[in-house]
Amino acid sequence: QVQLVESGGGLVQPGGSLKLSCAASGLAFSTYVMSWYRQTSGKERELVATIINGRITYADSVKGRFTISRDNATNMVYLQMNSLKPEDTAVYSCKAQSIWTATAYWGRGTHVTVSS
């Protein structure tokens, strides 16, 4: 059974930092593109960052502030978020997309609130 479990969300002041983690199990982790998405109420889900085999992409809104990384030895993917803004407030979810098939898995998400 595949599981993706996010952690690390919480309340942080503008300008602060958080590091999100996503623990994956039940899949051949290194053969999956790992991504972070975020969604706020009433808005479409937004792709934040993606990583596979050293190739990394970011949404323009987070470039220079967020860093995605992964550890294939421990089946973990991370999102370091710096210089947080109120508009970064959202539920952040990780997604695993197979590089070979259309198979994809989602975590349940972790809440991030940026507020003073």
MARMARDO-658405 format. One record per residue (C-alpha): x, y, z; residue in one letter. Coordinates in steps of 0.02 Angstrom, whole numbers, plus 32768, in hexadecimal, padded with zeros to 4 digits. Layout:
<recs>
{{X Y Z} A}
...
</recs>
This chain:
<recs>
{{8000 8000 8000} Q}
{{8045 80A7 7FCB} V}
{{8046 8132 804B} Q}
{{807F 81E5 8042} L}
{{807E 823F 80E9} V}
{{80A5 82F7 80F6} E}
{{80DE 8351 8193} S}
{{812C 83F4 81CA} G}
{{809F 846D 81AC} G}
{{8067 84EE 822A} G}
{{8055 85A6 8250} L}
{{80E6 8619 8226} V}
{{80FB 86D6 821E} Q}
{{811D 872D 8179} P}
{{81D4 8721 814F} G}
{{81E7 8680 81AE} G}
{{8216 85D1 8176} S}
{{81CD 8523 817A} L}
{{820B 847C 813A} K}
{{818B 8400 80FC} L}
{{81AC 8347 80F1} S}
{{8157 82BE 808F} C}
{{8177 8209 80BE} A}
{{8153 818C 8034} A}
{{813B 80D1 8049} S}
{{8101 803F 7FE1} G}
{{814B 807A 7F3B} L}
{{81EE 8078 7EDB} A}
{{8213 8128 7F11} F}
{{82A3 814F 7E9B} S}
{{8232 812E 7E04} T}
{{81B5 81B3 7E34} Y}
{{81B2 826B 7E0F} V}
{{8192 82BF 7EB7} M}
{{8134 8363 7EBF} S}
{{80ED 83DB 7F3C} W}
{{8045 842D 7F17} Y}
{{7FE1 84A9 7F7B} R}
{{7F2B 84D9 7F80} Q}
{{7EC4 855E 7FD7} T}
{{7E08 8560 7FE8} S}
{{7DB3 8592 7F48} G}
{{7E50 8588 7EDE} K}
{{7E98 8505 7E6B} E}
{{7F26 8498 7EA7} R}
{{7FCD 84E7 7E7C} E}
{{806D 848B 7E52} L}
{{80F5 84CF 7EC3} V}
{{8190 8466 7E9C} A}
{{81C4 83C4 7E48} T}
{{8260 8358 7E54} I}
{{829B 82BF 7DF5} I}
{{834C 8283 7DD5} N}
{{8395 832D 7DFF} G}
{{831E 838D 7D90} R}
{{82C1 840F 7DF6} I}
{{8239 848A 7DC7} T}
{{81E2 8510 7E2D} Y}
{{8149 857B 7E1A} A}
{{8179 862F 7DF7} D}
{{8123 8663 7E98} S}
{{819E 8601 7F03} V}
{{8242 860B 7EA2} K}
{{82D1 8645 7F0F} G}
{{826E 8624 7FAF} R}
{{8243 856A 7FAC} F}
{{82B8 84D5 7F95} T}
{{827F 8425 7F6D} I}
{{82EF 8390 7F92} S}
{{82E0 82D4 7F9E} R}
{{833C 8245 7FEF} D}
{{8326 81A4 7F8D} N}
{{8379 8141 8018} A}
{{82F2 816D 8095} T}
{{825F 818B 801E} N}
{{824C 823E 8056} M}
{{8228 82DF 7FFA} V}
{{8238 838A 804A} Y}
{{8203 843B 802A} L}
{{8267 84C2 8081} Q}
{{8202 8561 8082} M}
{{8257 8606 80AC} N}
{{821D 86BB 80A9} S}
{{816B 8681 80BB} L}
{{80DE 86F6 8089} K}
{{8026 86F7 80BB} P}
{{7FFC 86C0 800A} E}
{{805D 861E 8029} D}
{{7FD4 85E9 80A0} T}
{{7F8B 8547 805E} A}
{{7F7D 848C 8073} V}
{{801E 8441 802E} Y}
{{8018 8392 7FE6} S}
{{8099 8321 7F9A} C}
{{807C 82BB 7EFF} K}
{{80D9 8225 7EB9} A}
{{80CB 820C 7DFC} Q}
{{8115 8171 7DAD} S}
{{8193 8197 7D23} I}
{{8157 80FB 7CC6} W}
{{8099 80FF 7CD5} T}
{{8008 8173 7CFB} A}
{{8006 8136 7DAF} T}
{{8005 81C0 7E2F} A}
{{7FEE 81CA 7EEA} Y}
{{7FC3 825A 7F5E} W}
{{7FDC 827E 8014} G}
{{7F55 82CC 807F} R}
{{7FB1 836F 8096} G}
{{7FF3 83DE 811F} T}
{{7FB3 848A 814A} H}
{{8024 8522 813F} V}
{{7FE7 85C8 8182} T}
{{804F 8665 816E} V}
{{800B 86ED 81DD} S}
{{8040 876D 825D} S}
</recs>
